Amino acid sequence: MPNSLRPSSRAAASSARSASLADVAALAGVSTGTVSRAMSKPEMISEATRVRVMEAADRLGYVVNGAARALAMRRTKTIGAVVPRFGSSSFPAMIQALEATLAEQGYTLLLSAPEGRREKEPDILRAMLERGVDAVALLGTDQPPAVLSMLAAHRTPYVQMWAPPGSGSDAVGFDEHAAGAQVVAHLAALGHKRIGFVGGRSKDSERARHRFEGLALALARHDMALDERAIIETEYGFAEGFTAMQEILGRRTPVTAMVFGTDYLAAGALAALDQGGIAVPQALSVASFNDNDFAAYLHPPLTTVRLPIREIGEAAGRLLLARLGGEHFEPPPMHVELIVRRSTGPA
């Protein structure tokens, strides 16, 4: 086998057309079978040979014919994901973990992030299935009937991410009620009795509904009250949290603590409180959910429940890979943890 890449008339000719497998083999001085293995099963050849083949492919700009390979394998090595409300949320971290897990096995993620309109999802899924995706990742269990019907008709494996416990073998998630219980127990220990809440729109979001339910149930157990004048449902975002907090301050409610559905909302609220001259936590405690990267760097640092966001993405990827491989995978238990920082204090 040659020690360096050597040009050939065949390789030179490839400059006038798309490079082929044979062109790569000629430039690398190996067989076409070796090139094929380097691309699809690199563990079957030596590292030196693999590097040699990939250098030749890079020099020629060679790209595997995905359509031909998909036809031969009856797989496109592509996974579809439909994740509404992708912007100011924790979903990017979850999807990044999902994509990284799938990439380990050579799969590509095809993501659609519609702007929250559930009626669009059947059309989005139909387009993905027409592209031949091998499996699909969905957000939550509150799916339009047409979505589940299409998946069943095409016998397409799927996973429901951020799902409540007991949602079935195709679901991965955690207990929102347990998350709410940890926040309330912390505030109860600090002597708080009247609480306000700003969260997502419960009619549009399964996750917002479960989060509010968990909080309400925990408050009832601790004989604490939600002040109706300090409850606002809105979109998730910094600006929305700022506006909601300003509105609640204007109502002059007697709450001593505010809980927010996400760190994005809480960050906006902290800015509104600072602008209004309200000391946190001396005059009002603030707590939240998610533990996004920025939570520890807010002023003051935010008390929040750390949710298993990346773990959901990783487990969802492993579940789909297991389904595609005809194997069984049991998602591990997902735990939540309250991270106490300086935004909460005694009532």
KELUMSE-47220 format. One line per 8 residues: number of its first residue (from 1); their letters; for each residue z, x, y of N, C-alpha, C. Coordinates in steps of 0.2 Angstrom, whole numbers, plus 5000, padded with zeros to 4 digits. Layout:
KELUMSE-47220
NUM = a = Z,X,Y,Z,X,Y,Z,X,Y; ...
//
This chain:
KELUMSE-47220
1 = mpnslrps = 5000,5004,4994,5000,5000,5000,5000,5004,5006; 4996,5003,5011,4996,5007,5017,5002,5007,5021; 5003,5013,5025,5009,5014,5028,5009,5011,5036; 5003,5009,5038,5003,5006,5045,4997,5001,5045; 4998,4997,5049,4993,4991,5050,4986,4994,5052; 4981,4993,5048,4974,4996,5049,4969,4990,5051; 4965,4991,5056,4961,4986,5058,4955,4985,5053; 4952,4980,5052,4946,4979,5048,4941,4975,5051
9 = sraaassa = 4935,4975,5049,4929,4971,5052,4931,4964,5051; 4935,4962,5046,4936,4955,5045,4941,4953,5050; 4946,4957,5052,4951,4956,5057,4948,4956,5064; 4944,4960,5065,4940,4961,5071,4936,4954,5073; 4933,4952,5067,4929,4946,5068,4934,4940,5070; 4940,4940,5068,4944,4934,5069,4946,4933,5077; 4944,4938,5081,4945,4937,5088,4941,4932,5091; 4935,4930,5087,4930,4925,5090,4932,4918,5087
17 = rsasladv = 4937,4918,5083,4939,4911,5080,4946,4912,5078; 4949,4906,5076,4956,4906,5074,4957,4911,5068; 4962,4915,5068,4964,4919,5063,4966,4915,5056; 4964,4918,5051,4965,4915,5044,4970,4919,5040; 4972,4916,5035,4977,4919,5030,4974,4926,5028; 4967,4926,5026,4964,4932,5024,4964,4937,5029; 4963,4935,5035,4963,4940,5041,4969,4944,5041; 4975,4940,5041,4982,4943,5041,4982,4948,5035
25 = aalagvst = 4980,4945,5029,4981,4950,5023,4977,4956,5024; 4971,4956,5027,4967,4962,5028,4970,4967,5032; 4973,4964,5038,4976,4968,5043,4982,4972,5040; 4986,4968,5036,4992,4970,5034,4991,4974,5027; 4985,4974,5024,4984,4978,5018,4987,4975,5012; 4988,4968,5012,4991,4965,5006,4987,4959,5004; 4989,4956,4999,4985,4950,4996,4987,4944,5000; 4982,4939,4999,4984,4933,5003,4990,4929,5000
33 = gtvsrams = 4991,4930,4994,4997,4928,4991,5004,4930,4994; 5003,4937,4995,5009,4940,4998,5010,4937,5005; 5005,4936,5009,5005,4933,5016,5008,4926,5015; 5006,4922,5010,5009,4916,5009,5016,4916,5008; 5018,4920,5004,5025,4921,5002,5029,4923,5008; 5027,4927,5012,5030,4930,5018,5032,4924,5023; 5027,4919,5023,5027,4914,5028,5032,4908,5025; 5032,4907,5018,5035,4901,5016,5041,4903,5012
41 = kpemisea = 5041,4909,5008,5047,4911,5004,5048,4918,5005; 5051,4920,5011,5052,4927,5012,5057,4931,5008; 5061,4927,5005,5066,4930,5000,5063,4933,4994; 5056,4931,4993,5053,4934,4987,5050,4940,4987; 5049,4943,4994,5046,4949,4995,5051,4954,4998; 5049,4960,4999,5054,4965,5002,5054,4964,5009; 5059,4966,5013,5059,4966,5020,5054,4970,5023; 5052,4976,5021,5047,4980,5024,5040,4976,5024
49 = trvrvmea = 5039,4973,5018,5033,4970,5017,5032,4963,5022; 5038,4960,5022,5038,4954,5027,5037,4956,5034; 5040,4961,5036,5040,4963,5043,5032,4965,5044; 5029,4969,5039,5022,4971,5040,5018,4965,5041; 5019,4960,5037,5015,4954,5037,5016,4950,5044; 5022,4950,5046,5023,4946,5052,5020,4950,5058; 5020,4956,5058,5017,4960,5063,5010,4959,5064; 5007,4959,5058,4999,4957,5058,4998,4950,5060
57 = adrlgyvv = 5002,4945,5058,5001,4938,5060,5002,4938,5068; 5007,4941,5071,5008,4941,5078,5002,4944,5082; 5000,4950,5079,4994,4953,5082,4988,4949,5082; 4987,4945,5077,4981,4941,5077,4982,4934,5080; 4989,4932,5081,4990,4926,5084,4989,4920,5079; 4991,4922,5072,4990,4918,5067,4996,4913,5066; 4994,4906,5065,4999,4901,5065,4997,4897,5058; 5002,4896,5054,5001,4892,5048,4998,4885,5049
65 = ngaarala = 4993,4883,5045,4990,4877,5046,4995,4872,5043; 4999,4869,5048,5004,4864,5046,5002,4858,5042; 4996,4855,5044,4993,4849,5041,4991,4851,5034; 4988,4857,5033,4986,4858,5026,4993,4859,5022; 4998,4863,5024,5004,4864,5020,5007,4858,5019; 5008,4853,5024,5011,4847,5023,5008,4843,5018; 5001,4843,5018,4997,4839,5012,4999,4842,5005; 4999,4848,5005,5001,4852,4998,5008,4850,4996
73 = mrrtktig = 5012,4850,5001,5020,4850,4999,5022,4842,4999; 5018,4838,5002,5020,4831,5003,5026,4831,5008; 5027,4836,5012,5032,4836,5017,5029,4839,5023; 5032,4837,5029,5030,4840,5035,5035,4844,5038; 5041,4845,5035,5046,4849,5037,5048,4847,5044; 5048,4841,5046,5050,4839,5052,5055,4833,5052; 5060,4833,5056,5065,4828,5056,5065,4824,5063; 5065,4818,5063,5065,4814,5069,5072,4812,5071
81 = avvprfgs = 5073,4812,5077,5080,4810,5080,5079,4805,5086; 5082,4800,5086,5082,4795,5091,5089,4795,5094; 5090,4797,5100,5096,4798,5104,5096,4795,5111; 5097,4789,5112,5097,4786,5119,5103,4789,5123; 5102,4789,5130,5107,4791,5135,5109,4798,5134; 5104,4803,5133,5104,4810,5132,5107,4814,5137; 5107,4811,5144,5108,4815,5150,5115,4817,5150; 5119,4814,5154,5126,4816,5156,5131,4814,5150
89 = ssfpamiq = 5130,4817,5144,5134,4815,5138,5135,4822,5134; 5139,4821,5129,5140,4826,5124,5135,4827,5119; 5129,4823,5119,5124,4822,5114,5120,4829,5113; 5119,4833,5119,5115,4839,5118,5119,4844,5113; 5125,4844,5114,5129,4849,5109,5128,4847,5102; 5128,4840,5101,5128,4837,5094,5121,4839,5091; 5116,4838,5096,5109,4839,5094,5107,4846,5093; 5110,4850,5097,5109,4857,5096,5112,4860,5089
97 = aleatlae = 5117,4857,5087,5120,4859,5080,5116,4856,5075; 5113,4850,5076,5109,4847,5071,5103,4851,5070; 5100,4853,5076,5093,4857,5075,5094,4864,5072; 5100,4867,5074,5101,4874,5071,5102,4873,5063; 5106,4868,5061,5107,4867,5054,5100,4866,5050; 5096,4862,5053,5090,4860,5050,5085,4866,5050; 5085,4870,5055,5081,4876,5056,5083,4881,5051; 5089,4881,5048,5091,4886,5043,5086,4885,5037
105 = qgytllls = 5084,4879,5036,5080,4877,5030,5073,4876,5032; 5071,4879,5038,5064,4878,5040,5061,4872,5043; 5066,4867,5044,5064,4861,5047,5064,4861,5055; 5059,4857,5058,5059,4856,5065,5061,4850,5067; 5065,4849,5073,5067,4843,5075,5063,4840,5080; 5061,4834,5079,5057,4830,5084,5061,4825,5087; 5063,4826,5094,5068,4822,5097,5065,4817,5102; 5068,4811,5102,5066,4806,5107,5072,4804,5110
113 = apegrrek = 5073,4803,5117,5079,4802,5121,5077,4796,5125; 5076,4790,5123,5075,4784,5127,5080,4783,5132; 5079,4780,5138,5084,4778,5143,5088,4772,5141; 5091,4772,5135,5096,4767,5134,5093,4760,5132; 5087,4759,5132,5084,4752,5130,5083,4752,5122; 5087,4748,5119,5087,4748,5112,5081,4744,5109; 5078,4740,5113,5072,4737,5111,5066,4742,5110; 5066,4748,5113,5061,4753,5112,5061,4756,5106
121 = epdilram = 5067,4756,5103,5068,4761,5097,5064,4759,5091; 5062,4753,5089,5058,4752,5084,5051,4755,5085; 5048,4755,5091,5042,4758,5092,5042,4765,5092; 5048,4768,5094,5049,4775,5094,5049,4778,5087; 5053,4774,5083,5053,4776,5075,5047,4775,5072; 5043,4770,5074,5036,4769,5071,5032,4775,5072; 5032,4777,5078,5028,4783,5080,5030,4789,5076; 5036,4790,5075,5039,4796,5071,5037,4795,5064
129 = lergvdav = 5037,4789,5061,5035,4789,5054,5028,4790,5054; 5024,4788,5059,5016,4789,5058,5015,4796,5059; 5019,4800,5062,5018,4807,5062,5021,4811,5056; 5024,4807,5051,5025,4809,5044,5032,4813,5044; 5037,4811,5048,5043,4814,5048,5046,4813,5041; 5050,4818,5039,5053,4818,5032,5059,4814,5032; 5063,4814,5037,5069,4810,5038,5071,4809,5045; 5076,4805,5046,5077,4802,5053,5085,4803,5055
137 = allgtdqp = 5087,4805,5061,5094,4805,5063,5094,4799,5068; 5099,4795,5068,5100,4790,5073,5107,4790,5076; 5108,4787,5081,5114,4787,5085,5118,4781,5084; 5123,4781,5080,5128,4775,5079,5125,4771,5073; 5129,4766,5072,5127,4761,5067,5124,4754,5069; 5125,4753,5076,5122,4747,5079,5115,4748,5080; 5111,4747,5075,5104,4748,5075,5100,4742,5075; 5094,4741,5078,5090,4735,5078,5088,4734,5071
145 = pavlsmla = 5088,4728,5068,5086,4726,5061,5079,4729,5060; 5074,4729,5065,5068,4732,5063,5068,4739,5061; 5073,4743,5064,5073,4750,5063,5075,4751,5055; 5080,4748,5053,5082,4748,5046,5077,4746,5041; 5074,4741,5043,5068,4738,5039,5063,4743,5038; 5061,4746,5043,5055,4751,5043,5058,4757,5039; 5064,4760,5039,5066,4765,5035,5066,4764,5028; 5068,4757,5027,5069,4755,5020,5061,4755,5017
153 = ahrtpyvq = 5057,4752,5021,5050,4751,5018,5047,4758,5017; 5048,4763,5021,5045,4769,5020,5049,4774,5016; 5055,4771,5013,5060,4775,5009,5061,4782,5012; 5063,4782,5019,5064,4788,5023,5072,4789,5023; 5074,4795,5021,5081,4796,5022,5083,4796,5029; 5089,4794,5030,5092,4794,5037,5099,4795,5038; 5102,4797,5043,5109,4798,5045,5110,4794,5051; 5116,4791,5051,5119,4788,5057,5124,4792,5060
161 = mwappgsg = 5123,4795,5066,5128,4800,5069,5133,4797,5074; 5139,4799,5074,5144,4797,5079,5146,4790,5076; 5147,4789,5070,5148,4782,5067,5156,4782,5065; 5158,4776,5066,5165,4775,5064,5167,4776,5057; 5173,4777,5055,5174,4778,5048,5173,4771,5044; 5171,4772,5037,5169,4767,5033,5162,4764,5034; 5158,4768,5038,5151,4765,5039,5146,4766,5034; 5148,4769,5028,5144,4770,5023,5142,4778,5021
169 = sdavgfde = 5138,4779,5016,5136,4786,5014,5131,4789,5018; 5128,4785,5023,5123,4788,5027,5125,4789,5034; 5132,4789,5035,5135,4790,5042,5140,4796,5042; 5140,4799,5048,5144,4804,5050,5148,4803,5057; 5154,4803,5057,5158,4802,5063,5165,4803,5063; 5169,4800,5067,5176,4801,5067,5179,4794,5070; 5186,4794,5070,5190,4788,5071,5191,4788,5079; 5188,4784,5083,5189,4783,5090,5196,4780,5091
177 = haagaqvv = 5198,4776,5086,5205,4773,5087,5210,4779,5087; 5209,4784,5083,5214,4789,5083,5214,4793,5089; 5208,4794,5092,5207,4798,5098,5211,4794,5104; 5210,4787,5104,5214,4784,5109,5221,4784,5108; 5223,4784,5102,5230,4784,5100,5234,4791,5103; 5230,4796,5103,5233,4802,5105,5234,4803,5112; 5229,4800,5116,5229,4800,5123,5235,4795,5125; 5236,4789,5122,5241,4785,5124,5248,4787,5122
185 = ahlaalgh = 5249,4791,5117,5255,4793,5115,5257,4799,5120; 5253,4803,5122,5254,4808,5127,5257,4805,5134; 5253,4800,5136,5255,4796,5142,5262,4793,5142; 5263,4790,5136,5269,4786,5135,5275,4791,5135; 5274,4797,5132,5279,4802,5132,5281,4804,5139; 5276,4804,5144,5277,4806,5150,5280,4800,5155; 5281,4794,5152,5284,4789,5155,5279,4784,5159; 5273,4784,5157,5268,4780,5161,5268,4773,5157
193 = krigfvgg = 5267,4768,5161,5267,4761,5159,5261,4757,5161; 5258,4758,5167,5252,4755,5169,5247,4760,5169; 5241,4758,5166,5236,4762,5165,5229,4759,5167; 5225,4763,5170,5218,4761,5172,5213,4764,5167; 5207,4761,5167,5202,4764,5162,5195,4763,5165; 5191,4769,5165,5184,4769,5167,5180,4771,5161; 5175,4767,5159,5172,4769,5153,5165,4767,5153; 5161,4768,5147,5154,4765,5147,5154,4758,5146
201 = rskdsera = 5147,4755,5147,5146,4748,5146,5147,4746,5139; 5152,4742,5137,5153,4741,5130,5148,4736,5127; 5144,4732,5131,5139,4728,5128,5133,4732,5126; 5132,4738,5129,5126,4742,5127,5128,4748,5123; 5134,4749,5122,5136,4755,5118,5142,4754,5113; 5140,4755,5107,5145,4755,5101,5150,4760,5102; 5149,4766,5105,5154,4771,5106,5159,4769,5111; 5156,4766,5117,5161,4763,5122,5165,4758,5120
209 = rhrfegla = 5163,4753,5116,5167,4748,5113,5173,4751,5109; 5171,4755,5104,5176,4758,5100,5181,4762,5104; 5179,4765,5109,5184,4769,5113,5189,4765,5117; 5186,4760,5119,5190,4755,5123,5195,4751,5118; 5193,4749,5113,5197,4746,5108,5202,4750,5105; 5201,4757,5104,5206,4761,5102,5211,4762,5107; 5209,4763,5113,5214,4763,5119,5219,4757,5119; 5215,4751,5119,5219,4745,5120,5224,4744,5114
217 = lalarhdm = 5222,4745,5108,5227,4744,5103,5233,4749,5103; 5231,4755,5105,5237,4760,5106,5242,4758,5112; 5239,4756,5117,5243,4754,5123,5248,4748,5121; 5245,4743,5117,5249,4738,5114,5255,4740,5110; 5254,4745,5106,5259,4748,5101,5264,4751,5105; 5263,4754,5111,5268,4757,5115,5271,4753,5121; 5269,4746,5120,5271,4742,5126,5269,4744,5133; 5263,4746,5133,5260,4748,5139,5255,4743,5141
225 = alderaii = 5253,4743,5148,5248,4738,5150,5242,4742,5153; 5236,4738,5152,5230,4740,5156,5230,4736,5162; 5229,4738,5168,5229,4734,5174,5221,4732,5175; 5220,4726,5175,5213,4723,5175,5210,4725,5181; 5213,4726,5187,5210,4728,5193,5208,4736,5193; 5210,4739,5188,5209,4746,5187,5205,4748,5181; 5201,4743,5179,5196,4744,5173,5189,4743,5176; 5185,4748,5175,5178,4748,5177,5173,4750,5171
233 = eteygfae = 5168,4747,5170,5163,4749,5165,5157,4751,5169; 5154,4757,5168,5148,4760,5172,5144,4764,5167; 5139,4768,5170,5135,4773,5167,5140,4779,5166; 5138,4783,5161,5142,4790,5161,5138,4795,5166; 5143,4798,5170,5140,4803,5175,5145,4805,5180; 5144,4810,5183,5149,4813,5188,5149,4808,5194; 5143,4806,5197,5143,4801,5202,5146,4794,5201; 5145,4792,5195,5148,4786,5193,5156,4786,5192
241 = gftamqei = 5158,4792,5190,5166,4793,5190,5168,4793,5197; 5165,4796,5202,5167,4797,5208,5167,4790,5212; 5162,4786,5211,5162,4779,5214,5167,4775,5211; 5168,4775,5204,5173,4770,5201,5180,4772,5204; 5181,4778,5204,5188,4780,5206,5189,4778,5214; 5184,4779,5218,5185,4776,5225,5186,4769,5225; 5182,4765,5221,5183,4758,5221,5190,4756,5219; 5193,4759,5214,5200,4758,5211,5205,4760,5216
249 = lgrrtpvt = 5204,4765,5220,5209,4767,5225,5209,4762,5231; 5203,4759,5232,5202,4754,5237,5206,4748,5235; 5207,4746,5229,5210,4740,5227,5218,4741,5227; 5220,4747,5228,5228,4749,5228,5231,4746,5222; 5229,4748,5216,5232,4746,5210,5239,4750,5209; 5244,4747,5205,5250,4751,5204,5250,4756,5198; 5244,4758,5196,5243,4762,5190,5246,4769,5191; 5249,4772,5186,5251,4779,5187,5247,4784,5183
257 = amvfgtdy = 5242,4781,5179,5238,4786,5175,5231,4782,5174; 5226,4786,5175,5219,4784,5173,5216,4788,5167; 5213,4784,5163,5210,4787,5157,5202,4785,5158; 5198,4791,5156,5191,4790,5157,5187,4791,5151; 5182,4787,5150,5178,4787,5143,5175,4794,5142; 5174,4798,5147,5171,4805,5146,5173,4809,5151; 5172,4816,5150,5174,4821,5155,5170,4821,5161; 5164,4818,5160,5159,4818,5166,5162,4813,5171
265 = laagalaa = 5164,4807,5168,5167,4802,5173,5174,4805,5176; 5178,4808,5172,5184,4811,5174,5183,4816,5180; 5178,4820,5179,5176,4826,5184,5174,4822,5191; 5170,4817,5190,5169,4814,5196,5175,4811,5200; 5179,4808,5196,5185,4805,5198,5190,4810,5201; 5191,4815,5198,5195,4821,5201,5192,4823,5208; 5186,4823,5209,5183,4824,5216,5185,4819,5221; 5184,4812,5219,5186,4807,5223,5193,4807,5225
273 = ldqggiav = 5198,4809,5220,5205,4809,5221,5206,4815,5226; 5203,4820,5225,5204,4826,5230,5202,4824,5237; 5196,4821,5237,5194,4819,5244,5198,4814,5247; 5201,4810,5243,5206,4805,5246,5213,4807,5247; 5214,4813,5246,5221,4816,5247,5226,4814,5242; 5224,4812,5236,5228,4810,5230,5230,4816,5226; 5236,4818,5225,5238,4824,5221,5238,4822,5214; 5235,4826,5210,5234,4825,5203,5238,4831,5199
281 = pqalsvas = 5243,4830,5195,5245,4824,5192,5251,4821,5196; 5254,4824,5202,5260,4821,5205,5259,4814,5207; 5254,4812,5209,5253,4805,5211,5249,4800,5206; 5245,4804,5202,5241,4800,5197,5239,4805,5192; 5240,4803,5186,5238,4807,5180,5231,4805,5178; 5227,4810,5175,5220,4809,5173,5219,4812,5166; 5217,4808,5162,5215,4810,5155,5208,4808,5153; 5206,4811,5148,5199,4809,5146,5197,4811,5139
289 = fndndfaa = 5191,4810,5137,5189,4812,5130,5183,4816,5130; 5182,4820,5125,5176,4825,5123,5178,4832,5124; 5182,4835,5129,5183,4842,5130,5176,4845,5130; 5172,4844,5135,5166,4847,5137,5168,4854,5139; 5163,4859,5139,5164,4866,5141,5168,4866,5148; 5166,4862,5153,5168,4862,5160,5175,4860,5161; 5178,4856,5156,5185,4853,5157,5190,4857,5159; 5190,4863,5156,5196,4868,5157,5195,4871,5164
297 = ylhppltt = 5189,4870,5167,5188,4873,5174,5188,4869,5180; 5190,4862,5179,5191,4858,5184,5197,4859,5188; 5198,4855,5193,5204,4856,5198,5207,4849,5198; 5213,4849,5195,5216,4853,5190,5212,4853,5183; 5214,4858,5179,5211,4858,5172,5212,4851,5169; 5208,4848,5165,5208,4841,5163,5211,4841,5156; 5216,4836,5155,5219,4834,5149,5214,4830,5145; 5211,4831,5139,5206,4828,5136,5207,4828,5129
305 = vrlpirei = 5204,4824,5125,5204,4824,5118,5197,4828,5115; 5198,4833,5112,5193,4837,5109,5190,4833,5103; 5184,4831,5104,5180,4827,5098,5176,4832,5094; 5175,4831,5088,5171,4835,5084,5163,4834,5085; 5161,4836,5091,5154,4835,5093,5149,4839,5089; 5150,4845,5089,5146,4850,5085,5146,4849,5078; 5152,4847,5075,5153,4846,5068,5149,4840,5066; 5148,4835,5070,5144,4829,5068,5137,4831,5067
313 = geaagrll = 5134,4835,5072,5128,4837,5071,5126,4841,5065; 5131,4846,5064,5130,4850,5058,5131,4846,5051; 5135,4842,5051,5136,4837,5045,5130,4833,5044; 5128,4830,5050,5122,4826,5049,5116,4830,5046; 5115,4836,5049,5109,4840,5046,5110,4842,5039; 5116,4843,5036,5117,4845,5029,5116,4838,5025; 5118,4833,5028,5117,4827,5024,5110,4825,5023; 5106,4826,5028,5099,4825,5028,5095,4830,5023
321 = larlggeh = 5097,4836,5023,5095,4841,5019,5096,4839,5011; 5102,4837,5010,5104,4835,5004,5100,4829,5001; 5099,4824,5005,5095,4819,5003,5088,4821,5002; 5085,4825,5006,5078,4827,5004,5078,4832,4998; 5083,4835,4996,5084,4839,4990,5086,4835,4984; 5087,4829,4985,5090,4825,4979,5097,4827,4977; 5101,4829,4982,5108,4831,4981,5113,4827,4984; 5119,4827,4982,5124,4823,4985,5128,4828,4990
329 = fepppmhv = 5130,4825,4996,5133,4828,5001,5139,4824,5004; 5145,4826,5004,5150,4822,5006,5152,4825,5013; 5151,4821,5019,5153,4824,5025,5161,4826,5025; 5163,4831,5028,5170,4833,5028,5173,4828,5033; 5180,4828,5033,5184,4824,5038,5183,4826,5045; 5182,4822,5049,5181,4824,5056,5188,4823,5060; 5191,4828,5063,5197,4827,5066,5197,4827,5074; 5201,4824,5077,5201,4824,5085,5208,4828,5087
337 = elivrrst = 5208,4831,5093,5214,4835,5095,5215,4834,5102; 5221,4832,5104,5222,4831,5112,5223,4838,5114; 5220,4840,5120,5221,4846,5123,5224,4845,5130; 5231,4847,5130,5234,4845,5136,5234,4851,5141; 5231,4849,5147,5231,4853,5153,5234,4850,5159; 5233,4853,5165,5237,4851,5171,5235,4845,5174; 5231,4841,5172,5229,4834,5175,5234,4829,5173; 5238,4830,5169,5243,4824,5167,5250,4827,5168
345 = gpa = 5255,4822,5170,5262,4824,5171,5266,4818,5171; 5273,4819,5172,5277,4813,5172,5275,4808,5177; 5277,4801,5175,5275,4796,5179,5279,4796,5186
//
